[in-house]
Amino acid sequence: MPAYLDHNATTPVDPRVVDAMLPYLKGPYGNPSSLHRFGRAARDGVERARAQVATLLGAQPQQLIWTSGGTEANNLALKGLCTGKPQGRVLYGATEHPAVMEAAESLKRDGWLVEKIAMTSDGLIDWPAFTAQCAAGPVRVASLMAANNETGVIQDTARAAPLVHAAGGWLHVDATQAAGKLPLSFVESGADLLTLSSHKLYGPKGIGALVVKAEVDLSPLLHGGAQERGLRGGTENLPAIVGFGAAAELALLELDERTAHVQALQAQLEAGLREMPAVRLFAAAAPRLPNTSQFALAGWEGEALLMHLDRKGFAVSSGSACASGSGEPSHVLLAMGVDETTAKGAIRVSFGKGNTSDEVKGFLTVLSGFSS
Ligand SMILES: Cc1ncc(COP(=O)(O)O)c(C=O)c1O
């Protein structure tokens, strides 16, 4: 059996989530906006899921807007805050996912002043630089991720919030990788807007959410019906929403158990990696997700190593899945000051609840064969 060690790219749908979704594929097919009983049955499914997802992060259900995933939620946050507004500054972390980075860069083309937030060599916010940046003039929005998809580095977004607010801006937090892996509180994160995606926590793909405080002046990207308080027109994807709700409920219920499981696998992996002199583990000293390890093996290109490991039955990622195949070094590692050659050698292992200690053992054996 091949071992899937790429859970930050996506996760398998939990069979219990499939069971929760099936009735909504076979049964209530009404439009949640319809007033009749078919519509009401569908609406019940949507609203139950809204409460389940909101509970995962202690938010109010009415703060949640369904989107097609993390990418749309990030675009809605950044562009929805800027479109039609007087221009100002947009700040984003230099290690953000392309769904934030490219959304911000598109605002630059529209005339917004867009600046990156510098990171230290550990992938953490460079606080003196960020403090000075916030003090340099009004900010419209700053976007920082709760946890990085490549390195797993966890940011202190709560510390960033007062700096952004003092500059008159809103703080957007991309919590796509943190949700289901770390205890998450909308209030404590300091975020005014927060992104979630279902397929990173054993839910279906193509569904996510933006959690937004009532006072945020957000404009829709999609104009249409009055769904989602007019902030996201379009008939809701009922089975996927129900699946996301079920996945969120399970993630909260099983958080401690899942964390302990992947943490043990990560410790086993990293103990083995430390014995290989050719391995360099990135962000080793920073607080990181309990399931994520990114490293380079001297003398190897990440993608070549990935294909060799795949042939041996181990599915990992080189950099972020979105950049795979591009041959470009990871922008995350470059932002941390890693040289291009080393960055090109990056491999990411991200564990999930189905992985085993034997898989880690097998992986280390194969890897040590490549490292000698
Ligand atoms: C940090 C982060 N943000 C956003 C996304 C995009 O989410 P989605 O695939 O749901 O569009 C991802 C997916 O890899 C991610 O890791």
Ligand as a Chemical Component Dictionary entry (heavy atoms), coordinates in Angstrom:
data_LIG
# 
_chem_comp.id                   LIG 
_chem_comp.type                 NON-POLYMER 
_chem_comp.pdbx_formal_charge   0 
_chem_comp.three_letter_code    LIG 
# 
loop_
_chem_comp_atom.comp_id 
_chem_comp_atom.atom_id 
_chem_comp_atom.alt_atom_id 
_chem_comp_atom.type_symbol 
_chem_comp_atom.charge 
_chem_comp_atom.model_Cartn_x 
_chem_comp_atom.model_Cartn_y 
_chem_comp_atom.model_Cartn_z 
_chem_comp_atom.pdbx_ordinal 
LIG C1 C1 C 0 -2.646 28.293 3.438  1  
LIG C2 C2 C 0 -3.599 27.996 2.323  2  
LIG N1 N1 N 0 -4.451 28.943 1.920  3  
LIG C3 C3 C 0 -5.329 28.721 0.929  4  
LIG C4 C4 C 0 -5.369 27.526 0.244  5  
LIG C5 C5 C 0 -6.337 27.326 -0.867 6  
LIG O1 O1 O 0 -7.448 26.579 -0.421 7  
LIG P1 P1 P 0 -8.400 25.845 -1.474 8  
LIG O2 O2 O 0 -7.640 24.692 -2.031 9  
LIG O3 O3 O 0 -9.589 25.432 -0.654 10 
LIG O4 O4 O 0 -8.785 26.860 -2.510 11 
LIG C6 C6 C 0 -4.486 26.500 0.631  12 
LIG C7 C7 C 0 -4.458 25.207 -0.095 13 
LIG O5 O5 O 0 -3.425 24.619 -0.298 14 
LIG C8 C8 C 0 -3.584 26.747 1.696  15 
LIG O6 O6 O 0 -2.708 25.815 2.094  16 
# 
loop_
_chem_comp_bond.comp_id 
_chem_comp_bond.atom_id_1 
_chem_comp_bond.atom_id_2 
_chem_comp_bond.value_order 
_chem_comp_bond.pdbx_ordinal 
LIG C1 C2 SING 1  
LIG C2 N1 SING 2  
LIG C2 C8 DOUB 3  
LIG N1 C3 DOUB 4  
LIG C3 C4 SING 5  
LIG C4 C5 SING 6  
LIG C4 C6 DOUB 7  
LIG C5 O1 SING 8  
LIG O1 P1 SING 9  
LIG P1 O2 DOUB 10 
LIG P1 O3 SING 11 
LIG P1 O4 SING 12 
LIG C6 C7 SING 13 
LIG C6 C8 SING 14 
LIG C7 O5 DOUB 15 
LIG C8 O6 SING 16 
# 
